[in-house]
Amino acid sequence: MATLRRLRETPRHLLVCEKSNFGHDKSRHRHLVETHYHNYRVSFLIPECGILSKELKNLVMEIGPYYFVKNLPLHELISQEFINIFVKKGSCCALTYNTNIDEDNTVALLPNGKLILSLDKDTYEESGLQGHPSKYSGRKIMKFSVEESVMMSYFSNYHIQEHQPEVSLSTVRDLQCPVLQSGELGGAPEVSCGALELFDWLGAVFTNTSLNNEPNNFISTYCCPQPSTVVAKAYLCTVTGFILPEKIHLLLEQLRHYFDEPKLAPWVTLSVQGFADSPVSWRENEHGFRKGGEHLYNFVIFNNQDYWLHMAVGANDDCPP
């Protein structure tokens, strides 16, 4: 019965919300993007937009490939040749694929050259390495994301496949959007919605959930927070794959400059989800799956260069930076 009760419990998460301005000297936006290494999905939403600009569309389509390498021995990642070609000459990310972080051996290579090993008890004892117990108590497919096409030739002795990110472009019509004011992170009664309400609303939009709270809808009773406004069109773009932090930073910069010319939209959003089974979230902070495996962040970019930032992880992870 205790196990059944735990399964019925709603997964908890830690959510941090803050506001700043891209022009501030102490703005953390670049650092937070660069230290969230293993990114699985990137989405941006632009209200009052029916056609994506050429600059944004080109940037999305040129995010670049990533690679699967099957049955790769771990020692390949610490060979001097690999270090010289990939680690010293530029950022290289890697992550074991199709592993369960709370159960299996998992490996992650960070862009700074550090190798993170999350091992089960038997493997840890056999390795002779020094480490510390995980809070979450073999050979697998490795997924790489790297700028150089030399990856294919370097791992030619193994089964390697090049993959392109999946891109989904769509126009959402008659979308009910919360009213936001950049200076009111917590919202103002009957004037604007707050960051927490927007976070839930974005989740509904990205999962194509009805926002009408219809009485005969047995799937969702969610409705858009108030006050709200209806926009005729909103552009939604989602990219799924293995996406480098540098590419996400370029997207963020392009969305910042979306307001260089007058627009009807008062704000746009950029949302990034990390791999659920990555052993780290930000920097080298340990990450576990438990009931959800979430580690994600979201920027709300306002037309005055203010921004809101959401950062969320599972309840057992360290608090986001």
matplotlib code that plots the C-alpha trace (Angstrom):
import matplotlib.pyplot as plt

x = [0.0, 2.9, 4.3, 0.8, 0.5, 3.9, 2.9, -0.3, 1.7, 2.0, 5.7, 7.2, 9.8, 11.8, 11.1, 13.1, 11.8, 13.8, 13.7, 16.5, 17.5, 19.8, 21.7, 22.6, 26.2, 25.3, 22.7, 23.3, 21.5, 24.6, 26.2, 23.0, 22.6, 26.3, 26.3, 23.2, 25.0, 22.7, 19.7, 17.0, 14.4, 14.2, 10.9, 10.1, 6.7, 6.0, 2.5, 1.1, 3.3, 2.1, 5.4, 8.8, 11.6, 14.2, 17.0, 15.2, 14.2, 17.8, 19.2, 16.7, 17.5, 21.3, 21.5, 23.5, 23.9, 24.6, 25.9, 25.1, 28.1, 27.1, 29.1, 31.8, 34.3, 34.7, 38.5, 38.1, 37.0, 40.1, 42.6, 45.1, 44.1, 40.5, 41.4, 43.7, 41.1, 37.9, 38.4, 41.3, 40.2, 36.6, 33.6, 32.4, 29.3, 28.5, 25.9, 25.0, 21.7, 18.8, 20.0, 18.0, 20.0, 18.6, 19.4, 22.1, 25.7, 25.7, 28.5, 28.5, 31.3, 31.0, 32.3, 34.9, 36.5, 35.3, 33.9, 31.0, 30.5, 27.3, 27.9, 26.1, 27.7, 29.4, 30.9, 32.1, 33.9, 35.4, 36.7, 38.9, 37.9, 37.3, 33.9, 30.9, 27.6, 24.8, 21.7, 19.7, 20.8, 28.5, 28.6, 25.8, 25.0, 26.8, 25.1, 27.5, 27.0, 30.1, 30.9, 33.4, 32.4, 35.6, 33.5, 32.4, 35.9, 37.3, 34.8, 34.7, 35.7, 32.4, 28.8, 28.2, 25.2, 24.6, 21.3, 19.7, 17.4, 13.7, 12.1, 8.4, 6.9, 3.3, 0.9, -1.5, -4.7, -6.9, -4.5, -5.6, -2.5, -1.9, -1.4, 2.2, 4.0, 7.8, 8.2, 5.6, 7.2, 4.5, 1.7, -0.8, -4.4, -6.7, -3.8, -1.3, -0.4, 2.8, 5.7, 4.2, 0.9, 2.8, 4.9, 1.8, 0.3, 3.4, 3.2, -0.4, 0.5, 3.5, 1.4, -1.5, -3.8, -7.2, -7.3, -11.1, -11.9, -14.9, -17.3, -17.2, -13.4, -12.3, -8.6, -8.0, -9.9, -7.1, -7.9, -5.8, -4.9, -6.6, -6.3, -5.8, -6.1, -6.7, -4.1, -5.1, -1.9, 1.1, 4.2, 5.4, 8.8, 10.2, 13.6, 14.3, 17.7, 21.0, 21.5, 24.6, 24.4, 26.1, 23.3, 20.7, 22.6, 22.4, 18.7, 18.3, 20.3, 18.2, 14.9, 16.3, 16.7, 13.2, 12.1, 14.6, 11.8, 8.3, 6.2, 2.6, 3.9, 4.9, 6.9, 8.3, 9.4, 12.3, 12.1, 14.8, 14.5, 17.4, 17.7, 15.8, 18.6, 21.6, 23.7, 24.0, 21.6, 23.6, 27.3, 28.2, 25.1, 23.9, 20.6, 18.3, 15.1, 12.9, 9.4, 10.0, 13.6, 12.9, 15.6, 14.6, 14.6, 12.5, 13.1, 10.3, 11.8, 10.0, 10.2, 12.1, 14.9, 13.7, 13.4, 11.9, 13.7, 12.2, 14.6, 13.1, 14.5, 13.1, 12.6, 15.6, 18.0, 20.1, 18.4, 18.9, 21.9]
y = [0.0, 2.4, 1.8, 2.5, 5.7, 6.9, 6.2, 8.3, 11.2, 14.1, 14.6, 17.6, 20.0, 23.0, 26.2, 29.4, 32.6, 35.8, 38.9, 41.0, 42.9, 41.8, 45.0, 44.7, 44.1, 41.3, 39.6, 35.8, 34.8, 33.8, 31.8, 29.9, 28.9, 27.9, 25.7, 23.7, 21.2, 18.3, 19.8, 17.7, 20.1, 23.8, 25.6, 29.3, 30.9, 34.3, 35.8, 38.0, 36.3, 34.2, 33.9, 33.2, 35.7, 34.6, 35.0, 32.9, 30.2, 29.9, 29.7, 26.9, 24.9, 25.3, 24.0, 21.1, 17.3, 15.1, 11.5, 8.1, 5.8, 2.2, 0.1, 2.7, 1.6, 4.3, 4.3, 6.0, 9.2, 9.4, 8.6, 11.3, 11.4, 12.1, 14.7, 16.5, 16.4, 17.1, 18.4, 20.8, 22.2, 23.1, 22.0, 18.5, 17.0, 13.3, 11.4, 7.7, 7.0, 4.7, 4.4, 5.0, 7.4, 5.9, 2.3, 2.0, 3.1, 6.5, 8.7, 12.3, 14.4, 18.1, 20.9, 21.8, 18.3, 16.8, 13.2, 12.4, 8.8, 7.7, 4.0, 1.2, -0.2, -3.3, -1.3, 1.4, -1.1, -2.9, 0.4, 1.3, 4.9, 7.4, 9.0, 9.7, 8.0, 9.2, 10.7, 8.5, 5.2, -1.3, -0.3, 1.8, 3.9, 7.3, 10.4, 13.2, 16.9, 18.6, 21.2, 19.2, 16.8, 14.9, 12.9, 10.5, 9.6, 9.4, 6.8, 5.0, 1.7, 1.8, 1.9, 5.6, 7.4, 11.1, 12.5, 15.9, 17.5, 17.3, 20.7, 21.3, 24.7, 25.5, 28.5, 28.5, 30.4, 32.3, 31.7, 32.9, 34.5, 35.8, 39.6, 40.2, 43.2, 42.9, 44.7, 42.5, 39.0, 38.0, 39.5, 42.2, 41.4, 42.1, 43.8, 41.1, 37.5, 36.3, 34.0, 30.9, 31.2, 31.7, 28.6, 26.4, 28.1, 27.4, 23.7, 23.6, 25.3, 23.1, 20.0, 21.3, 21.2, 22.9, 26.2, 26.5, 24.4, 22.9, 20.9, 17.8, 17.7, 14.8, 15.1, 18.7, 21.3, 23.9, 27.4, 30.4, 32.6, 36.0, 38.7, 37.4, 38.4, 36.5, 36.7, 35.9, 34.0, 32.7, 31.0, 27.9, 26.3, 23.1, 21.6, 18.1, 16.4, 16.9, 20.7, 22.5, 25.5, 27.7, 27.1, 28.0, 31.2, 32.2, 31.6, 33.7, 36.5, 36.4, 36.5, 39.5, 41.4, 40.4, 43.7, 45.9, 46.8, 47.5, 44.4, 43.7, 41.1, 42.5, 39.4, 36.0, 32.9, 30.4, 27.1, 24.5, 20.9, 18.8, 15.0, 13.4, 10.8, 13.2, 12.7, 16.5, 19.5, 22.8, 22.7, 19.6, 19.5, 15.9, 15.1, 12.1, 10.9, 9.7, 10.5, 13.1, 13.7, 17.3, 20.0, 22.9, 26.6, 29.3, 32.9, 35.4, 38.1, 41.5, 44.3, 46.6, 43.9, 42.9, 39.2, 36.6, 33.4, 30.1, 27.3, 24.0, 20.6, 17.6, 18.0, 15.8, 17.8, 20.7, 24.0, 25.6, 28.1]
z = [0.0, 0.7, -2.8, -4.3, -2.3, -3.6, -7.2, -6.7, -5.4, -7.8, -8.8, -7.0, -8.5, -7.6, -9.5, -9.3, -11.0, -11.4, -13.5, -15.0, -18.1, -20.9, -20.7, -17.0, -16.2, -13.7, -16.0, -15.7, -19.0, -20.9, -18.1, -17.4, -21.0, -21.4, -18.2, -19.1, -21.2, -22.3, -24.1, -25.6, -26.8, -27.6, -28.2, -28.8, -29.0, -30.7, -30.2, -32.9, -35.6, -38.6, -40.5, -39.1, -40.0, -42.5, -39.8, -37.2, -39.7, -41.0, -37.5, -36.6, -39.8, -39.3, -35.7, -37.1, -36.7, -33.8, -33.8, -32.3, -31.7, -30.6, -28.2, -27.6, -24.9, -22.2, -22.6, -26.0, -24.3, -22.2, -25.0, -25.7, -29.4, -28.5, -26.0, -28.5, -31.4, -29.6, -26.0, -26.4, -29.8, -28.9, -26.9, -27.2, -25.4, -25.0, -23.1, -22.9, -24.6, -23.6, -20.0, -16.8, -14.6, -11.3, -12.4, -15.1, -15.6, -17.2, -18.7, -19.6, -21.2, -20.4, -22.8, -20.2, -20.7, -17.5, -17.6, -15.3, -14.3, -12.6, -11.7, -10.0, -6.8, -8.5, -11.4, -9.0, -6.8, -9.8, -11.3, -8.3, -8.7, -5.8, -5.8, -3.6, -3.2, -5.4, -3.9, -6.2, -5.7, -19.5, -22.8, -24.2, -27.2, -26.8, -28.2, -29.2, -30.2, -31.6, -34.2, -36.3, -39.0, -38.2, -35.7, -38.5, -39.5, -36.0, -34.9, -38.3, -36.6, -34.7, -35.8, -36.0, -37.4, -38.1, -37.1, -37.8, -35.2, -35.8, -36.4, -36.0, -37.2, -36.6, -36.3, -33.3, -34.1, -31.6, -28.7, -25.3, -23.8, -20.2, -19.9, -18.6, -17.3, -17.2, -13.8, -12.1, -11.7, -9.2, -11.2, -10.1, -9.3, -12.2, -14.1, -15.1, -14.5, -12.7, -13.6, -11.9, -13.8, -17.1, -16.4, -16.2, -19.2, -21.4, -20.4, -21.6, -24.9, -25.7, -25.1, -27.1, -24.1, -24.3, -22.4, -22.2, -19.2, -21.0, -18.7, -21.0, -21.2, -19.0, -20.0, -18.7, -16.7, -17.2, -18.3, -19.2, -16.2, -16.0, -17.2, -20.7, -24.3, -27.5, -30.3, -33.8, -34.5, -32.6, -34.1, -32.3, -33.2, -31.5, -32.2, -30.8, -30.8, -29.0, -29.0, -28.0, -25.5, -28.1, -30.6, -27.9, -27.1, -30.7, -30.7, -27.5, -29.1, -32.2, -30.2, -28.2, -31.5, -32.6, -31.0, -32.8, -35.1, -33.7, -33.2, -32.0, -29.5, -26.1, -25.3, -26.7, -24.9, -25.3, -23.4, -23.1, -21.7, -20.7, -21.1, -18.3, -17.7, -17.8, -14.6, -14.3, -14.7, -14.5, -14.3, -12.3, -10.1, -9.7, -11.4, -10.9, -12.5, -9.6, -10.9, -13.6, -14.5, -15.4, -15.6, -17.8, -18.1, -19.9, -20.9, -21.3, -23.4, -23.2, -25.9, -23.4, -23.0, -19.6, -19.1, -16.8, -16.2, -14.9, -13.8, -12.7, -11.5, -9.6, -5.9, -5.0, -7.2, -5.9, -6.3, -9.7, -9.8]

ax = plt.figure().add_subplot(projection="3d")
ax.plot(x, y, z, "-o")
ax.set_aspect("equal")
plt.show()
